[in-house]
Amino acid sequence: MRRAVDKAARSARRETIKTMAADIGRPASAFMKSTPLVKASTQGNLSASWTVTKAKLGILDTGKFTPILSALRGSFSGSTFRLSGGGSASLNLPKAFILYGNGGRALMVRTGKGRAAIKAVYAEHPATGLGTEGDAPRVTWQKVAERELNANIGVELQRAFDGAAGPSPSSLGGE
């Protein structure tokens, strides 16, 4: 049973990362640090889980910055975040600028007067898609987890009834 639950969770995580990447418009590798591996089930708890931490994904990779006054000052237009069902909303910032610091760069907008009145603009982080009912990553997670669990539970129960000890991937090949 535990093996079937763990396999279903790993498959669902893998497919969900692909869905998040396609939905936000970033490569899947951008989500690896914010989506750690699946925490396996235990004898006392038959649930496998994985958490999604906040990841500040730069919005400069999801849109186009057009320099106007200088190389660092101009306008930005691009995709900001997904709406229900996996669509995206457009963002147009006519007075944006790029700020370099700490080995990276960020798209900034002015929020008021003064030196410190600026705010960084980020793309959506992966936790939002999984936390919102009906969004593409959450739907993918639920469908793949259910499909894989239904496919693996019979095989794993048969292995348990046959007295198989421990995981044996070669025995699942259809002997």
The 8 nearest C-alpha neighbors of each residue, nearest first, counted from 0:
[[1, 3, 2, 155, 4, 152, 156, 45],
 [2, 0, 4, 3, 40, 5, 45, 41],
 [1, 3, 5, 0, 4, 6, 155, 166],
 [4, 2, 6, 151, 0, 1, 152, 5],
 [5, 3, 1, 7, 2, 6, 148, 8],
 [4, 6, 2, 8, 7, 3, 47, 39],
 [7, 5, 9, 3, 8, 4, 2, 10],
 [6, 8, 147, 144, 148, 4, 10, 5],
 [9, 7, 11, 5, 6, 10, 144, 12],
 [10, 8, 12, 6, 11, 7, 37, 5],
 [11, 9, 13, 7, 12, 8, 6, 14],
 [10, 12, 143, 8, 144, 140, 14, 9],
 [13, 11, 15, 9, 10, 14, 8, 16],
 [12, 14, 10, 16, 11, 15, 9, 17],
 [15, 13, 17, 11, 16, 12, 10, 18],
 [16, 14, 18, 12, 17, 136, 140, 13],
 [15, 17, 19, 18, 13, 14, 20, 12],
 [18, 16, 20, 14, 15, 19, 27, 21],
 [17, 19, 15, 21, 16, 20, 136, 22],
 [20, 18, 22, 16, 17, 21, 136, 23],
 [19, 21, 27, 25, 17, 18, 22, 26],
 [22, 20, 24, 18, 19, 23, 17, 25],
 [21, 23, 19, 20, 24, 18, 85, 81],
 [24, 22, 20, 21, 25, 19, 81, 80],
 [25, 23, 21, 22, 20, 61, 26, 19],
 [24, 26, 20, 23, 27, 21, 29, 61],
 [27, 25, 28, 20, 29, 24, 21, 30],
 [26, 28, 20, 29, 30, 17, 16, 25],
 [27, 29, 31, 30, 26, 32, 25, 20],
 [30, 28, 27, 26, 31, 25, 32, 56],
 [31, 29, 28, 33, 27, 32, 34, 16],
 [30, 32, 34, 28, 33, 29, 35, 27],
 [33, 31, 34, 30, 35, 29, 54, 28],
 [32, 34, 52, 30, 31, 51, 54, 35],
 [35, 33, 51, 31, 32, 30, 50, 52],
 [36, 34, 33, 32, 37, 49, 31, 50],
 [35, 37, 49, 38, 34, 9, 12, 50],
 [38, 36, 49, 48, 39, 9, 35, 47],
 [37, 39, 48, 47, 49, 36, 40, 5],
 [40, 38, 47, 5, 37, 41, 48, 46],
 [39, 41, 47, 46, 45, 44, 1, 5],
 [42, 40, 44, 43, 45, 39, 1, 46],
 [43, 41, 44, 45, 40, 1, 46, 0],
 [42, 44, 41, 45, 40, 46, 1, 39],
 [45, 43, 41, 46, 42, 40, 47, 1],
 [46, 44, 40, 41, 1, 43, 42, 47],
 [47, 45, 40, 44, 48, 4, 39, 41],
 [46, 48, 40, 39, 38, 5, 8, 4],
 [49, 47, 38, 37, 46, 50, 39, 8],
 [50, 48, 37, 38, 36, 35, 51, 47],
 [49, 51, 34, 52, 48, 35, 37, 33],
 [50, 52, 34, 126, 33, 53, 125, 49],
 [53, 51, 33, 54, 50, 126, 34, 125],
 [52, 54, 124, 126, 33, 55, 51, 125],
 [53, 55, 124, 33, 56, 52, 125, 30],
 [54, 56, 121, 57, 124, 53, 122, 123],
 [57, 55, 122, 121, 54, 58, 124, 123],
 [58, 56, 121, 59, 122, 55, 60, 105],
 [57, 59, 122, 121, 61, 60, 56, 120],
 [58, 60, 57, 61, 62, 106, 63, 64],
 [61, 59, 58, 62, 57, 25, 63, 24],
 [62, 60, 58, 59, 78, 77, 24, 25],
 [77, 63, 61, 76, 59, 60, 78, 58],
 [62, 64, 76, 75, 77, 65, 59, 61],
 [63, 65, 75, 74, 66, 76, 62, 73],
 [64, 66, 74, 73, 75, 63, 67, 72],
 [67, 65, 73, 70, 72, 69, 68, 64],
 [68, 66, 73, 69, 72, 65, 74, 70],
 [67, 69, 72, 73, 66, 70, 71, 74],
 [70, 68, 72, 71, 67, 66, 73, 96],
 [69, 71, 66, 72, 68, 67, 73, 65],
 [70, 72, 97, 69, 96, 66, 73, 98],
 [73, 71, 96, 69, 66, 68, 70, 67],
 [72, 74, 66, 67, 65, 95, 94, 96],
 [73, 75, 93, 95, 65, 94, 92, 64],
 [76, 74, 64, 92, 63, 91, 65, 95],
 [77, 75, 91, 90, 63, 62, 92, 64],
 [62, 76, 78, 90, 89, 61, 63, 79],
 [77, 79, 89, 88, 61, 90, 62, 87],
 [80, 78, 122, 88, 89, 90, 77, 123],
 [81, 79, 123, 87, 88, 78, 122, 82],
 [82, 80, 87, 86, 85, 88, 83, 23],
 [81, 83, 86, 87, 85, 84, 80, 88],
 [84, 82, 134, 85, 133, 81, 86, 135],
 [83, 85, 134, 135, 86, 133, 82, 81],
 [84, 86, 135, 81, 83, 134, 82, 22],
 [87, 85, 81, 82, 84, 83, 88, 22],
 [86, 88, 81, 80, 82, 78, 85, 89],
 [89, 87, 78, 79, 80, 81, 90, 82],
 [88, 90, 78, 77, 79, 87, 91, 76],
 [89, 91, 77, 76, 79, 78, 92, 88],
 [90, 92, 76, 75, 93, 89, 77, 74],
 [91, 93, 75, 74, 94, 95, 76, 90],
 [92, 94, 74, 95, 91, 75, 73, 76],
 [95, 93, 74, 92, 73, 96, 108, 72],
 [96, 94, 108, 74, 73, 92, 107, 93],
 [95, 97, 72, 107, 71, 106, 73, 108],
 [98, 96, 106, 71, 105, 107, 99, 104],
 [97, 99, 105, 104, 106, 96, 100, 107],
 [100, 98, 104, 103, 97, 105, 101, 102],
 [99, 101, 102, 103, 104, 98, 105, 97],
 [102, 100, 103, 99, 104, 98, 105, 97],
 [101, 103, 100, 104, 99, 105, 98, 97],
 [104, 102, 100, 101, 99, 105, 98, 57],
 [103, 105, 99, 98, 100, 97, 106, 102],
 [106, 104, 98, 97, 107, 119, 57, 99],
 [105, 107, 97, 120, 119, 96, 98, 59],
 [106, 108, 119, 96, 118, 95, 97, 120],
 [109, 107, 95, 118, 117, 110, 119, 96],
 [108, 110, 117, 111, 116, 118, 107, 95],
 [111, 109, 116, 117, 108, 118, 112, 115],
 [112, 110, 116, 109, 113, 117, 115, 114],
 [113, 111, 116, 114, 110, 109, 115, 117],
 [112, 114, 116, 115, 111, 117, 109, 110],
 [113, 115, 116, 112, 117, 111, 109, 110],
 [114, 116, 117, 113, 112, 111, 118, 109],
 [117, 115, 111, 110, 113, 114, 109, 112],
 [118, 116, 109, 110, 108, 115, 107, 119],
 [117, 119, 107, 108, 109, 120, 110, 116],
 [120, 118, 107, 106, 105, 121, 108, 117],
 [119, 121, 106, 107, 118, 58, 122, 105],
 [122, 120, 58, 57, 56, 55, 119, 123],
 [123, 121, 58, 79, 56, 57, 80, 124],
 [124, 122, 80, 121, 125, 79, 56, 127],
 [123, 125, 54, 126, 53, 127, 55, 122],
 [126, 124, 127, 128, 123, 19, 51, 129],
 [127, 125, 129, 51, 128, 124, 130, 53],
 [128, 126, 130, 125, 129, 124, 131, 123],
 [129, 127, 130, 126, 131, 136, 125, 134],
 [130, 128, 137, 126, 127, 136, 131, 125],
 [129, 131, 127, 128, 126, 132, 137, 134],
 [130, 132, 128, 129, 134, 127, 133, 137],
 [131, 133, 134, 130, 137, 129, 138, 83],
 [132, 134, 84, 138, 83, 131, 135, 137],
 [135, 133, 84, 83, 137, 85, 128, 136],
 [134, 136, 85, 138, 84, 137, 139, 133],
 [137, 135, 139, 15, 138, 128, 129, 19],
 [136, 138, 129, 140, 139, 135, 134, 141],
 [139, 137, 135, 141, 140, 136, 133, 142],
 [138, 140, 136, 142, 137, 141, 15, 143],
 [141, 139, 137, 11, 138, 143, 15, 142],
 [140, 142, 138, 144, 139, 143, 145, 137],
 [143, 141, 139, 145, 144, 140, 146, 138],
 [142, 144, 11, 146, 145, 140, 141, 147],
 [145, 143, 7, 11, 141, 147, 146, 142],
 [144, 146, 148, 142, 143, 147, 149, 141],
 [147, 145, 143, 149, 144, 148, 142, 150],
 [146, 148, 7, 150, 144, 149, 145, 143],
 [149, 147, 7, 145, 151, 150, 146, 152],
 [150, 148, 146, 147, 152, 151, 145, 153],
 [149, 151, 147, 148, 152, 146, 153, 154],
 [152, 150, 148, 3, 154, 153, 149, 147],
 [151, 153, 155, 3, 154, 149, 148, 150],
 [154, 152, 156, 155, 151, 157, 150, 149],
 [155, 153, 157, 151, 152, 156, 158, 150],
 [154, 156, 158, 152, 157, 153, 0, 151],
 [155, 157, 159, 153, 158, 154, 152, 160],
 [158, 156, 160, 154, 159, 155, 161, 153],
 [157, 159, 155, 161, 163, 156, 160, 154],
 [158, 160, 156, 162, 157, 161, 163, 155],
 [161, 159, 157, 162, 158, 156, 163, 155],
 [162, 160, 158, 159, 163, 157, 156, 164],
 [163, 161, 159, 160, 164, 158, 157, 165],
 [162, 164, 158, 161, 159, 165, 160, 166],
 [165, 163, 162, 166, 159, 167, 158, 161],
 [166, 164, 167, 163, 159, 2, 158, 162],
 [167, 165, 168, 164, 2, 163, 170, 169],
 [166, 168, 169, 170, 165, 171, 164, 163],
 [169, 167, 171, 170, 166, 172, 165, 173],
 [168, 170, 171, 167, 172, 173, 174, 166],
 [171, 169, 168, 172, 167, 174, 173, 166],
 [172, 170, 169, 168, 173, 167, 174, 154],
 [171, 173, 170, 169, 174, 168, 167, 154],
 [174, 172, 171, 170, 169, 154, 168, 167],
 [173, 172, 170, 171, 169, 168, 167, 154]]
